[in-house]
C-alpha cells in the first residue's frame, strides 16, 4: 500500500507549497510512530532520512481516513523531530476527536435535539403557548392533525421552544442590523 506523504522540515508556507486537504470528519485513527516502512520511493526516503538525525519511526504519524472502515486511506506525516511529531499527534487527536459522532445524518441530529429539548425541563405551559401562537391545537389532550403540522409549522414551533438568541445576536452584530451579510462579512465569519 502506498501512502500519500507529507514531510515537514520547516513551517508550512502556503505561498510556496501545495497542500493536501483532509476532511476531519473522515479521520478514523491517528497512529504515532508506525507506517514509515511503507515508503517505497527510495529518493523520497533518502531525502527524509537526510533531513534529521532522529529515526524515521520516531517522527512518523499515520492518519487513517475514509468514509467507511473498508476503504481506508493512510496519509503519512513526517516531522523534523520526535517532539514535533508528538505535538502534531496530540493536536490532530484533539481536532478529530468525536467528529464522527458530530457528523451524523441531519435527521438523527434533529431527533437528538428534539429529545434533548423536551427533556431539558421546558415548561409544558410554554410549549402549549407556542402551539397556540402558531394556530395549532394547544390543549393538554388535543391532537394535531398531521396535515396541518407541516414542516414549516414544526420549524416555527422548534424556534419558539428553542430560540438561538446567541446566533441572532451574532448575525445582527456582523450584519450591522441588515437582513443579510455581505460576501466579505460571510467570509470573515467562516474564517474567524
MIVEXDO-215858 format. One record per atom (N, C-alpha, C): residue in three letters; y, x, z; atom name. Coordinates in steps of 0.02 Angstrom, whole numbers, plus 32768, in hexadecimal, padded with zeros to 4 digits. Atoms other than C-alpha are relative to their C-alpha. Last residue first. Layout:
% MIVEXDO-215858
- ALA / Y / X / Z / CA
...
This chain:
% MIVEXDO-215858
- UNK / 7FF1 / 7FF4 / 7FB9 / N
- UNK / 8691 / 7D78 / 8266 / CA
- UNK / 7FD6 / 7FD6 / 802D / C
- UNK / 8005 / 7FB9 / 7FEF / N
- UNK / 864B / 7D84 / 81B6 / CA
- UNK / 800B / 800E / 804A / C
- UNK / 8045 / 7FE9 / 8007 / N
- UNK / 8626 / 7CCB / 819F / CA
- UNK / 7FF9 / 8049 / 8015 / C
- UNK / 8029 / 8023 / 7FCF / N
- UNK / 86CF / 7C96 / 81E7 / CA
- UNK / 7FB8 / 8019 / 7FFC / C
- UNK / 7FF3 / 7FE2 / 7FBF / N
- UNK / 872B / 7D1B / 8182 / CA
- UNK / 7FD5 / 7FE0 / 8036 / C
- UNK / 801F / 7FBD / 8002 / N
- UNK / 86D7 / 7CDD / 80E2 / CA
- UNK / 800A / 8023 / 8043 / C
- UNK / 8048 / 800A / 7FFB / N
- UNK / 8706 / 7C29 / 810F / CA
- UNK / 7FDB / 8043 / 8000 / C
- UNK / 800D / 8014 / 7FBB / N
- UNK / 87BB / 7C5B / 812F / CA
- UNK / 7FB5 / 7FF7 / 800B / C
- UNK / 7FFB / 7FC5 / 7FD4 / N
- UNK / 87C0 / 7CBC / 808A / CA
- UNK / 7FF2 / 7FEE / 804A / C
- UNK / 8038 / 7FD1 / 800B / N
- UNK / 8779 / 7C23 / 802E / CA
- UNK / 8007 / 803E / 802C / C
- UNK / 7FF8 / 7FDE / 803F / N
- UNK / 87F7 / 7BAC / 807E / CA
- UNK / 7FC5 / 8030 / 7FF8 / C
- UNK / 7FF4 / 7FB9 / 7FF9 / N
- UNK / 87B7 / 7B3D / 8109 / CA
- UNK / 800B / 801D / 7FBA / C
- UNK / 802C / 7FD2 / 8025 / N
- UNK / 87C7 / 7A80 / 8101 / CA
- UNK / 8011 / 8048 / 8013 / C
- UNK / 8043 / 801C / 8004 / N
- UNK / 8810 / 79E8 / 815A / CA
- UNK / 7FCE / 802D / 7FDC / C
- UNK / 800D / 8020 / 8041 / N
- UNK / 88AD / 7A47 / 818F / CA
- UNK / 7FB9 / 7FE4 / 8001 / C
- UNK / 7FFE / 8049 / 7FFE / N
- UNK / 88D4 / 7A64 / 8247 / CA
- UNK / 7FFC / 7FDE / 7FBC / C
- UNK / 7FBA / 8010 / 7FEF / N
- UNK / 88F6 / 7B1F / 8231 / CA
- UNK / 800C / 7FB5 / 7FFA / C
- UNK / 7FE2 / 8024 / 8038 / N
- UNK / 884C / 7B2E / 81DC / CA
- UNK / 804A / 7FF1 / 800A / C
- UNK / 8003 / 7FD9 / 803E / N
- UNK / 880C / 7BB6 / 8252 / CA
- UNK / 8025 / 7FDE / 7FC6 / C
- UNK / 7FDD / 7FC0 / 7FF6 / N
- UNK / 8846 / 7B63 / 82F3 / CA
- UNK / 8002 / 8028 / 7FBF / C
- UNK / 7FB8 / 800F / 7FFE / N
- UNK / 8813 / 7AB5 / 82BA / CA
- UNK / 8029 / 8040 / 8007 / C
- UNK / 7FEB / 8014 / 8043 / N
- UNK / 8766 / 7AF5 / 8289 / CA
- UNK / 804B / 7FF4 / 7FFE / C
- UNK / 8001 / 7FC3 / 8028 / N
- UNK / 8750 / 7B50 / 832F / CA
- UNK / 8019 / 7FF0 / 7FB9 / C
- UNK / 7FC7 / 7FD7 / 7FEB / N
- UNK / 8785 / 7AB5 / 838E / CA
- UNK / 8004 / 803F / 7FD7 / C
- UNK / 7FC2 / 8020 / 8017 / N
- UNK / 870D / 7A48 / 832B / CA
- UNK / 803D / 802A / 8011 / C
- UNK / 7FFD / 7FF3 / 8048 / N
- UNK / 867E / 7AC3 / 8347 / CA
- UNK / 8040 / 7FE1 / 7FE4 / C
- UNK / 7FF4 / 7FB8 / 8009 / N
- UNK / 869E / 7AC4 / 8403 / CA
- UNK / 8007 / 8011 / 7FB6 / C
- UNK / 7FB8 / 7FF5 / 7FFD / N
- UNK / 86B1 / 7A05 / 8403 / CA
- UNK / 8010 / 804B / 7FF7 / C
- UNK / 7FF9 / 7FB7 / 8002 / N
- UNK / 85FE / 79F4 / 83C8 / CA
- UNK / 804A / 8011 / 8000 / C
- UNK / 7FC7 / 7FE5 / 8023 / N
- UNK / 85E0 / 793F / 83FB / CA
- UNK / 8001 / 804D / 8004 / C
- UNK / 8000 / 7FB6 / 7FFA / N
- UNK / 852F / 7911 / 842A / CA
- UNK / 803C / 801E / 7FDC / C
- UNK / 8026 / 7FEE / 7FC4 / N
- UNK / 852B / 7855 / 844C / CA
- UNK / 8003 / 804B / 800D / C
- UNK / 7FDF / 8020 / 7FC6 / N
- UNK / 85B6 / 7828 / 83D3 / CA
- UNK / 7FDD / 8015 / 8041 / C
- UNK / 7FC2 / 7FDD / 7FF0 / N
- UNK / 8578 / 78A8 / 8356 / CA
- UNK / 8026 / 7FE1 / 8039 / C
- UNK / 8010 / 7FBD / 7FE7 / N
- UNK / 84C6 / 7864 / 835C / CA
- UNK / 8040 / 8025 / 8014 / C
- UNK / 8018 / 8008 / 7FBA / N
- UNK / 8504 / 77B2 / 8349 / CA
- UNK / 7FF3 / 8044 / 801F / C
- UNK / 7FC6 / 8012 / 7FD8 / N
- UNK / 8567 / 77E1 / 82AC / CA
- UNK / 7FED / 7FFA / 804A / C
- UNK / 7FD6 / 7FC4 / 7FFD / N
- UNK / 84D0 / 783A / 8263 / CA
- UNK / 803E / 7FF3 / 802B / C
- UNK / 8020 / 7FD2 / 7FD1 / N
- UNK / 845E / 77A6 / 828C / CA
- UNK / 802D / 803E / 800B / C
- UNK / 7FF6 / 801D / 7FBD / N
- UNK / 84D9 / 7731 / 8236 / CA
- UNK / 7FE1 / 802E / 8035 / C
- UNK / 7FB9 / 7FF9 / 7FF0 / N
- UNK / 84DE / 77A4 / 819C / CA
- UNK / 800F / 7FE4 / 8046 / C
- UNK / 7FF5 / 7FBB / 7FEA / N
- UNK / 8420 / 77B1 / 819D / CA
- UNK / 8049 / 800A / 8015 / C
- UNK / 8002 / 7FCF / 8036 / N
- UNK / 8416 / 76F5 / 8196 / CA
- UNK / 800A / 8046 / 801C / C
- UNK / 7FFA / 7FBF / 7FE0 / N
- UNK / 83EF / 7687 / 822C / CA
- UNK / 7FF7 / 8037 / 7FCB / C
- UNK / 7FBA / 7FF5 / 7FEC / N
- UNK / 8414 / 75E1 / 81D8 / CA
- UNK / 800B / 8046 / 801D / C
- UNK / 7FD6 / 8004 / 803C / N
- UNK / 836F / 75DB / 8178 / CA
- UNK / 8049 / 800D / 8010 / C
- UNK / 8003 / 7FC1 / 8025 / N
- UNK / 8311 / 7619 / 8212 / CA
- UNK / 802B / 8000 / 7FC1 / C
- UNK / 8021 / 800B / 8040 / N
- UNK / 834D / 757E / 8271 / CA
- UNK / 8001 / 8042 / 7FD9 / C
- UNK / 7FD6 / 7FF3 / 803A / N
- UNK / 837E / 75BC / 831D / CA
- UNK / 7FD7 / 7FF6 / 7FC1 / C
- UNK / 8020 / 7FD4 / 8032 / N
- UNK / 8325 / 756C / 83AF / CA
- UNK / 802F / 8007 / 7FC5 / C
- UNK / 7FF4 / 800E / 8048 / N
- UNK / 837F / 7525 / 8446 / CA
- UNK / 7FD9 / 8032 / 7FD5 / C
- UNK / 803F / 8012 / 8020 / N
- UNK / 8331 / 7534 / 84F4 / CA
- UNK / 8007 / 7FF1 / 7FB6 / C
- UNK / 8037 / 7FD8 / 7FE6 / N
- UNK / 83BF / 7592 / 8548 / CA
- UNK / 7FBE / 7FF1 / 7FDD / C
- UNK / 801D / 801A / 7FC1 / N
- UNK / 8444 / 7544 / 84DB / CA
- UNK / 7FC3 / 8029 / 8014 / C
- UNK / 7FF5 / 7FD2 / 7FC8 / N
- UNK / 849F / 75AD / 845A / CA
- UNK / 7FE8 / 7FE6 / 8043 / C
- UNK / 8015 / 8023 / 7FC3 / N
- UNK / 8472 / 7565 / 83B1 / CA
- UNK / 8003 / 8031 / 803B / C
- UNK / 8048 / 8007 / 7FFC / N
- UNK / 84D5 / 75CD / 8331 / CA
- UNK / 7FEE / 7FDA / 8040 / C
- UNK / 8014 / 8042 / 8018 / N
- UNK / 858C / 75B8 / 8305 / CA
- UNK / 7FB5 / 7FF5 / 7FFF / C
- UNK / 8018 / 7FFA / 8045 / N
- UNK / 85AF / 7673 / 8312 / CA
- UNK / 7FEA / 7FBD / 7FE3 / C
- UNK / 7FC9 / 7FE9 / 8029 / N
- UNK / 861A / 765D / 83AE / CA
- UNK / 7FED / 8005 / 7FB6 / C
- UNK / 7FD3 / 8038 / 8009 / N
- UNK / 858B / 75F7 / 83FB / CA
- UNK / 803B / 8012 / 7FD3 / C
- UNK / 8021 / 802F / 802E / N
- UNK / 850E / 7684 / 83E0 / CA
- UNK / 802F / 7FC5 / 7FF0 / C
- UNK / 7FFD / 7FE1 / 8042 / N
- UNK / 8587 / 76FF / 8432 / CA
- UNK / 7FE0 / 7FD3 / 7FCB / C
- UNK / 7FBA / 8006 / 8016 / N
- UNK / 859D / 768B / 84C8 / CA
- UNK / 8007 / 801D / 7FB9 / C
- UNK / 7FF6 / 8046 / 8013 / N
- UNK / 84E0 / 767D / 84DA / CA
- UNK / 8046 / 7FF4 / 7FE5 / C
- UNK / 8026 / 800B / 803D / N
- UNK / 84CF / 773A / 84D7 / CA
- UNK / 800A / 7FB9 / 7FE8 / C
- UNK / 7FDC / 7FDD / 8035 / N
- UNK / 855B / 774E / 8558 / CA
- UNK / 7FDC / 7FF5 / 7FBC / C
- UNK / 7FC4 / 8026 / 800E / N
- UNK / 850D / 76CA / 85CA / CA
- UNK / 8027 / 801F / 7FC5 / C
- UNK / 8014 / 8038 / 802A / N
- UNK / 8464 / 771E / 85BF / CA
- UNK / 803D / 7FD8 / 7FEB / C
- UNK / 8007 / 8042 / 7FE0 / N
- UNK / 84B0 / 77BA / 8605 / CA
- UNK / 7FF0 / 7FCA / 7FCE / C
- UNK / 7FCC / 802A / 801D / N
- UNK / 848B / 785F / 85B3 / CA
- UNK / 7FF7 / 7FBA / 801C / C
- UNK / 7FDD / 8027 / 7FCD / N
- UNK / 8417 / 78B7 / 862D / CA
- UNK / 803B / 7FD9 / 7FE4 / C
- UNK / 7FCE / 7FD8 / 7FDE / N
- UNK / 83DD / 7944 / 85BC / CA
- UNK / 8028 / 7FD9 / 8034 / C
- UNK / 801D / 7FE9 / 7FC1 / N
- UNK / 833A / 78F1 / 8588 / CA
- UNK / 8034 / 8024 / 802B / C
- UNK / 8011 / 803B / 7FD7 / N
- UNK / 8390 / 788A / 8502 / CA
- UNK / 7FE0 / 8013 / 8042 / C
- UNK / 7FC5 / 8028 / 7FF1 / N
- UNK / 83E7 / 7924 / 84BC / CA
- UNK / 7FEF / 7FC6 / 802E / C
- UNK / 7FD9 / 7FDD / 7FCE / N
- UNK / 834F / 7997 / 84C7 / CA
- UNK / 803C / 7FD6 / 8016 / C
- UNK / 8026 / 8001 / 7FC1 / N
- UNK / 82E3 / 7919 / 846B / CA
- UNK / 8028 / 8020 / 8037 / C
- UNK / 7FFE / 8046 / 7FE8 / N
- UNK / 8367 / 7901 / 83E5 / CA
- UNK / 7FDD / 7FFB / 8043 / C
- UNK / 7FBC / 800D / 7FE6 / N
- UNK / 837D / 79BE / 83D3 / CA
- UNK / 8006 / 7FB9 / 801C / C
- UNK / 7FF7 / 7FDC / 7FC1 / N
- UNK / 82C1 / 79DC / 83C5 / CA
- UNK / 8044 / 7FF1 / 801F / C
- UNK / 8029 / 8021 / 7FCD / N
- UNK / 82B0 / 7953 / 8342 / CA
- UNK / 8008 / 8021 / 8044 / C
- UNK / 7FDF / 803F / 7FF0 / N
- UNK / 8342 / 799C / 82DF / CA
- UNK / 7FDA / 7FDB / 8037 / C
- UNK / 7FC6 / 7FF0 / 7FD7 / N
- UNK / 82F7 / 7A4B / 82E6 / CA
- UNK / 8024 / 7FC0 / 8017 / C
- UNK / 801A / 7FEC / 7FBE / N
- UNK / 8251 / 7A08 / 82A8 / CA
- UNK / 803A / 8010 / 802F / C
- UNK / 8018 / 803D / 7FDF / N
- UNK / 82A9 / 79AD / 821A / CA
- UNK / 7FE6 / 8010 / 8045 / C
- UNK / 7FCA / 8028 / 7FE4 / N
- UNK / 830C / 7A4A / 81ED / CA
- UNK / 7FE9 / 7FC1 / 8024 / C
- UNK / 7FE3 / 802F / 8030 / N
- UNK / 8270 / 7AB6 / 81D7 / CA
- UNK / 8035 / 7FD3 / 8021 / C
- UNK / 8031 / 8033 / 8012 / N
- UNK / 8259 / 7B44 / 8252 / CA
- UNK / 8021 / 7FCD / 7FD2 / C
- UNK / 7FFB / 8012 / 8046 / N
- UNK / 82D0 / 7BD6 / 824D / CA
- UNK / 7FCA / 7FD0 / 7FEB / C
- UNK / 7FBE / 801D / 800E / N
- UNK / 82F4 / 7BEF / 8306 / CA
- UNK / 8007 / 7FE9 / 7FB8 / C
- UNK / 7FF9 / 803E / 7FDA / N
- UNK / 823C / 7C07 / 8332 / CA
- UNK / 8042 / 7FDD / 7FF0 / C
- UNK / 802F / 8031 / 801C / N
- UNK / 8227 / 7C86 / 82A6 / CA
- UNK / 8008 / 7FBD / 8023 / C
- UNK / 7FE1 / 801D / 803B / N
- UNK / 82C6 / 7CDF / 82DD / CA
- UNK / 7FD1 / 7FCD / 7FDF / C
- UNK / 7FFE / 8049 / 8003 / N
- UNK / 827E / 7CF1 / 838C / CA
- UNK / 8020 / 7FE3 / 7FC1 / C
- UNK / 8026 / 8024 / 7FCD / N
- UNK / 82A6 / 7DAB / 839B / CA
- UNK / 800C / 7FB5 / 7FF8 / C
- UNK / 8033 / 8027 / 8021 / N
- UNK / 82EB / 7DEF / 82F7 / CA
- UNK / 7FD6 / 7FD7 / 8031 / C
- UNK / 7FE3 / 802F / 8030 / N
- UNK / 8392 / 7E2C / 8338 / CA
- UNK / 7FCB / 7FD6 / 7FDC / C
- UNK / 7FD1 / 8030 / 7FE3 / N
- UNK / 834C / 7E77 / 83D8 / CA
- UNK / 8019 / 7FCD / 7FCD / C
- UNK / 8025 / 8030 / 7FD6 / N
- UNK / 82B4 / 7EC8 / 8389 / CA
- UNK / 802E / 7FCA / 801B / C
- UNK / 8023 / 802E / 802D / N
- UNK / 8320 / 7F17 / 8303 / CA
- UNK / 7FD9 / 7FCC / 8026 / C
- UNK / 7FCF / 802C / 801F / N
- UNK / 8392 / 7F61 / 8387 / CA
- UNK / 7FE1 / 7FCD / 7FD1 / C
- UNK / 7FE9 / 8030 / 7FCE / N
- UNK / 8300 / 7FA4 / 83ED / CA
- UNK / 8033 / 7FCF / 7FE3 / C
- UNK / 8038 / 802B / 7FED / N
- UNK / 82B0 / 7FF5 / 8355 / CA
- UNK / 8016 / 7FCA / 8031 / C
- UNK / 800B / 802F / 8038 / N
- UNK / 8354 / 803A / 8314 / CA
- UNK / 7FCB / 7FCD / 8013 / C
- UNK / 7FC6 / 802D / 8000 / N
- UNK / 837B / 8086 / 83BF / CA
- UNK / 7FF8 / 7FCC / 7FC8 / C
- UNK / 8008 / 802F / 7FC7 / N
- UNK / 82CB / 80CD / 83CA / CA
- UNK / 8039 / 7FCF / 8002 / C
- UNK / 8037 / 802F / 8011 / N
- UNK / 82D8 / 8119 / 831B / CA
- UNK / 7FF7 / 7FCD / 8037 / C
- UNK / 7FE3 / 8032 / 802E / N
- UNK / 8381 / 8165 / 8349 / CA
- UNK / 7FCB / 7FCD / 7FED / C
- UNK / 7FD2 / 8028 / 7FD8 / N
- UNK / 832F / 81BB / 83DF / CA
- UNK / 8020 / 7FC9 / 7FD5 / C
- UNK / 8022 / 8035 / 7FDA / N
- UNK / 829A / 81F5 / 8377 / CA
- UNK / 802F / 7FD3 / 8028 / C
- UNK / 8023 / 7FE5 / 7FC6 / N
- UNK / 8309 / 8254 / 82F9 / CA
- UNK / 7FE0 / 7FC7 / 8028 / C
- UNK / 7FF7 / 7FB7 / 7FFF / N
- UNK / 8359 / 8240 / 824D / CA
- UNK / 7FDD / 8020 / 803B / C
- UNK / 7FC2 / 7FEB / 7FE0 / N
- UNK / 8311 / 8191 / 8238 / CA
- UNK / 8004 / 804C / 8002 / C
- UNK / 8008 / 7FBE / 7FE3 / N
- UNK / 828B / 815B / 81BC / CA
- UNK / 8044 / 8016 / 801B / C
- UNK / 7FC0 / 7FE3 / 7FF0 / N
- UNK / 827C / 80A1 / 8194 / CA
- UNK / 7FF3 / 8044 / 8020 / C
- UNK / 8000 / 7FC6 / 7FD4 / N
- UNK / 81E0 / 8062 / 813E / CA
- UNK / 8047 / 801A / 8008 / C
- UNK / 7FC7 / 7FD7 / 8012 / N
- UNK / 81DE / 7FB2 / 80F7 / CA
- UNK / 8004 / 8039 / 8033 / C
- UNK / 7FF2 / 7FCC / 7FCE / N
- UNK / 8136 / 7F5A / 80FA / CA
- UNK / 803A / 802B / 7FE7 / C
- UNK / 7FDF / 7FC6 / 801D / N
- UNK / 8128 / 7EB7 / 8099 / CA
- UNK / 800F / 8030 / 8039 / C
- UNK / 7FD3 / 7FD9 / 7FD6 / N
- UNK / 80AA / 7E37 / 80D7 / CA
- UNK / 801C / 803B / 7FD9 / C
- UNK / 7FDA / 7FD4 / 802D / N
- UNK / 805C / 7DB3 / 8068 / CA
- UNK / 8035 / 8026 / 8028 / C
- UNK / 8030 / 7FE6 / 8031 / N
- UNK / 7FDB / 7D6A / 80E0 / CA
- UNK / 8023 / 8032 / 7FD2 / C
- UNK / 8022 / 7FC7 / 7FE2 / N
- UNK / 803F / 7D46 / 817E / CA
- UNK / 7FCC / 801E / 7FD2 / C
- UNK / 803C / 8014 / 7FDD / N
- UNK / 80BD / 7CD7 / 8126 / CA
- UNK / 7FDE / 803E / 801C / C
- UNK / 7FFB / 8048 / 7FF1 / N
- UNK / 816E / 7CE2 / 80E4 / CA
- UNK / 7FC3 / 7FE5 / 8024 / C
- UNK / 801C / 802C / 8032 / N
- UNK / 816B / 7D9F / 80EF / CA
- UNK / 8006 / 7FB8 / 8016 / C
- UNK / 7FDD / 803E / 800E / N
- UNK / 819A / 7E33 / 815A / CA
- UNK / 7FDC / 7FD8 / 7FCA / C
- UNK / 8030 / 802C / 8023 / N
- UNK / 8153 / 7ECB / 81B1 / CA
- UNK / 8022 / 7FBD / 7FF5 / C
- UNK / 7FEC / 8046 / 7FF9 / N
- UNK / 81D9 / 7F4C / 81DF / CA
- UNK / 7FD0 / 7FD6 / 7FD5 / C
- UNK / 8017 / 802B / 8036 / N
- UNK / 818D / 7FF9 / 81F6 / CA
- UNK / 8015 / 7FB8 / 8011 / C
- UNK / 8003 / 8046 / 7FEC / N
- UNK / 81EB / 8079 / 825D / CA
- UNK / 7FE8 / 7FD8 / 7FC4 / C
- UNK / 8010 / 8036 / 802E / N
- UNK / 81D6 / 8135 / 824A / CA
- UNK / 7FFE / 7FBC / 8022 / C
- UNK / 7FC1 / 801A / 801B / N
- UNK / 822F / 81C0 / 82A9 / CA
- UNK / 7FF5 / 7FC2 / 7FD5 / C
- UNK / 7FD2 / 800E / 7FC9 / N
- UNK / 81A2 / 81F7 / 831E / CA
- UNK / 8041 / 7FE1 / 7FE8 / C
- UNK / 8018 / 803A / 7FD8 / N
- UNK / 8123 / 81E6 / 8290 / CA
- UNK / 8031 / 7FEE / 8037 / C
- UNK / 7FF2 / 803C / 8026 / N
- UNK / 8189 / 825B / 8221 / CA
- UNK / 7FEB / 7FC1 / 8027 / C
- UNK / 8038 / 801A / 8027 / N
- UNK / 8185 / 82E5 / 82A1 / CA
- UNK / 8014 / 7FBE / 7FDE / C
- UNK / 802A / 802F / 7FDA / N
- UNK / 822C / 832C / 82D6 / CA
- UNK / 7FC9 / 7FE5 / 7FD3 / C
- UNK / 8037 / 7FD9 / 7FE3 / N
- UNK / 8272 / 83C6 / 827D / CA
- UNK / 7FD0 / 7FD4 / 8028 / C
- UNK / 8004 / 7FFE / 7FB7 / N
- UNK / 82DC / 8356 / 820F / CA
- UNK / 7FC5 / 802A / 8017 / C
- UNK / 7FC3 / 8018 / 7FE0 / N
- UNK / 831C / 8345 / 815D / CA
- UNK / 7FFF / 8004 / 804C / C
- UNK / 7FCE / 7FCB / 7FFE / N
- UNK / 8293 / 83B2 / 8110 / CA
- UNK / 803F / 7FEC / 8026 / C
- UNK / 8016 / 7FCD / 7FD1 / N
- UNK / 820A / 8335 / 813D / CA
- UNK / 8033 / 8038 / 8007 / C
- UNK / 7FFC / 801C / 7FBC / N
- UNK / 8266 / 82A7 / 80E6 / CA
- UNK / 7FEE / 8035 / 8034 / C
- UNK / 7FB9 / 8009 / 7FF0 / N
- UNK / 8282 / 830C / 8047 / CA
- UNK / 8009 / 7FE7 / 8048 / C
- UNK / 7FE5 / 7FBD / 7FF5 / N
- UNK / 81CB / 8344 / 8043 / CA
- UNK / 8049 / 7FFC / 8015 / C
- UNK / 801D / 7FE7 / 7FC1 / N
- UNK / 8190 / 8290 / 8057 / CA
- UNK / 801D / 8044 / 8012 / C
- UNK / 7FDF / 8026 / 7FCA / N
- UNK / 8206 / 8252 / 7FCE / CA
- UNK / 7FE8 / 801A / 8043 / C
- UNK / 7FB9 / 7FEB / 7FFF / N
- UNK / 81CA / 82DA / 7F56 / CA
- UNK / 8025 / 7FDE / 803A / C
- UNK / 7FFD / 7FBE / 7FE2 / N
- UNK / 8112 / 82BA / 7F83 / CA
- UNK / 8049 / 8018 / 8006 / C
- UNK / 7FD6 / 7FD7 / 802B / N
- UNK / 811F / 81FF / 7F5F / CA
- UNK / 800C / 8044 / 8022 / C
- UNK / 802A / 7FDF / 8033 / N
- UNK / 808B / 81B2 / 7FBB / CA
- UNK / 8028 / 802C / 7FD1 / C
- UNK / 7FD0 / 7FE8 / 8033 / N
- UNK / 80E0 / 8181 / 805D / CA
- UNK / 7FD7 / 8029 / 7FCE / C
- UNK / 8007 / 8026 / 803E / N
- UNK / 8055 / 8121 / 80B8 / CA
- UNK / 8031 / 8017 / 7FCA / C
- UNK / 8034 / 7FE0 / 8029 / N
- UNK / 8047 / 81A4 / 8142 / CA
- UNK / 7FF8 / 7FDD / 7FBC / C
- UNK / 7FE2 / 7FCB / 8027 / N
- UNK / 80EC / 8164 / 8187 / CA
- UNK / 7FCE / 8022 / 7FD2 / C
- UNK / 7FF7 / 800F / 8046 / N
- UNK / 8098 / 80C3 / 81BA / CA
- UNK / 801D / 8037 / 7FD5 / C
- UNK / 803D / 800A / 8027 / N
- UNK / 80AE / 80CD / 8275 / CA
- UNK / 8012 / 7FF8 / 7FB6 / C
- UNK / 802C / 7FC6 / 8005 / N
- UNK / 812D / 8112 / 82F0 / CA
- UNK / 7FC0 / 7FF6 / 7FDA / C
- UNK / 7FE2 / 7FBE / 7FF7 / N
- UNK / 8181 / 8070 / 8327 / CA
- UNK / 7FCB / 8035 / 7FF9 / C
- UNK / 802C / 7FCF / 7FE1 / N
- UNK / 8144 / 7FC9 / 82E5 / CA
- UNK / 8022 / 8044 / 8000 / C
- UNK / 7FDF / 7FBF / 8009 / N
- UNK / 81AE / 7F30 / 82C0 / CA
- UNK / 7FD6 / 8032 / 8027 / C
- UNK / 800F / 7FCC / 7FCE / N
- UNK / 8158 / 7E89 / 82A6 / CA
- UNK / 8028 / 803F / 7FEF / C
- UNK / 8038 / 8014 / 7FD6 / N
- UNK / 8168 / 7DE3 / 824A / CA
- UNK / 7FF3 / 8033 / 8038 / C
- UNK / 801E / 7FC7 / 7FDE / N
- UNK / 8213 / 7DF8 / 81F9 / CA
- UNK / 7FCA / 7FE6 / 8030 / C
- UNK / 8040 / 7FF0 / 801F / N
- UNK / 8235 / 7D65 / 8183 / CA
- UNK / 7FDC / 803A / 8022 / C
- UNK / 8031 / 8035 / 7FEF / N
- UNK / 82BD / 7D19 / 81F0 / CA
- UNK / 7FBC / 800D / 7FE1 / C
- UNK / 801B / 7FF7 / 7FBC / N
- UNK / 831B / 7DBE / 81E9 / CA
- UNK / 7FCB / 7FCC / 8011 / C
- UNK / 7FEF / 803B / 7FD8 / N
- UNK / 8331 / 7DB2 / 812B / CA
- UNK / 7FDD / 8006 / 8044 / C
- UNK / 803C / 8020 / 7FE7 / N
- UNK / 8321 / 7E62 / 80E3 / CA
- UNK / 8014 / 7FC8 / 802E / C
- UNK / 7FF4 / 8036 / 7FD2 / N
- UNK / 83A8 / 7EAF / 8077 / CA
- UNK / 7FBD / 7FE0 / 8013 / C
- UNK / 8035 / 8031 / 8009 / N
- UNK / 8393 / 7F5A / 8027 / CA
- UNK / 800B / 7FCA / 8035 / C
- UNK / 8027 / 8015 / 7FC6 / N
- UNK / 842D / 7FC4 / 8019 / CA
- UNK / 7FCB / 7FCE / 7FEC / C
- UNK / 8015 / 8045 / 8007 / N
- UNK / 8479 / 8028 / 7F8C / CA
- UNK / 7FD6 / 7FEE / 803C / C
- UNK / 8048 / 800D / 8003 / N
- UNK / 84D3 / 80C5 / 7FBF / CA
- UNK / 7FF3 / 7FB6 / 7FF5 / C
- UNK / 8024 / 7FC9 / 8020 / N
- UNK / 857F / 8112 / 7FAB / CA
- UNK / 7FB6 / 7FF1 / 7FF4 / C
- UNK / 7FDF / 7FEE / 803E / N
- UNK / 85F5 / 8081 / 7FCF / CA
- UNK / 7FDA / 8036 / 7FD9 / C
- UNK / 800E / 8031 / 8035 / N
- UNK / 8581 / 8033 / 804F / CA
- UNK / 8021 / 8011 / 7FBE / C
- UNK / 7FBF / 800C / 801F / N
- UNK / 8585 / 80D3 / 80B9 / CA
- UNK / 7FF5 / 7FD1 / 7FC5 / C
- UNK / 8001 / 8022 / 8041 / N
- UNK / 84EF / 80D7 / 812C / CA
- UNK / 8047 / 7FF4 / 7FE9 / C
- UNK / 7FEF / 8046 / 7FFD / N
- UNK / 8501 / 8155 / 81BA / CA
- UNK / 8002 / 7FE3 / 7FBA / C
- UNK / 7FBB / 800A / 7FED / N
- UNK / 84A5 / 81F8 / 81A3 / CA
- UNK / 800E / 7FB6 / 8003 / C
- UNK / 7FF0 / 7FC1 / 7FE0 / N
- UNK / 83F4 / 8238 / 818D / CA
- UNK / 8049 / 7FFF / 8015 / C
- UNK / 7FBC / 7FF4 / 7FEB / N
- UNK / 83B5 / 818A / 8168 / CA
- UNK / 8005 / 8045 / 8021 / C
- UNK / 7FFB / 7FC3 / 7FDA / N
- UNK / 831D / 8160 / 8100 / CA
- UNK / 8048 / 800A / 8014 / C
- UNK / 7FB9 / 7FF9 / 7FF0 / N
- UNK / 82EE / 80B4 / 80C1 / CA
- UNK / 8004 / 803D / 802D / C
- UNK / 7FEE / 7FCC / 7FD0 / N
- UNK / 8246 / 80A8 / 8069 / CA
- UNK / 804B / 8003 / 8009 / C
- UNK / 7FBA / 7FF0 / 8010 / N
- UNK / 81F2 / 8017 / 8011 / CA
- UNK / 8017 / 8030 / 8037 / C
- UNK / 7FCB / 801B / 7FD8 / N
- UNK / 813D / 8031 / 8041 / CA
- UNK / 8043 / 8009 / 7FDD / C
- UNK / 7FC2 / 7FD9 / 8002 / N
- UNK / 80A9 / 8049 / 7FCF / CA
- UNK / 8035 / 7FDC / 8028 / C
- UNK / 7FC5 / 802B / 8000 / N
- UNK / 8000 / 8000 / 8000 / CA
- UNK / 803E / 802D / 8000 / C
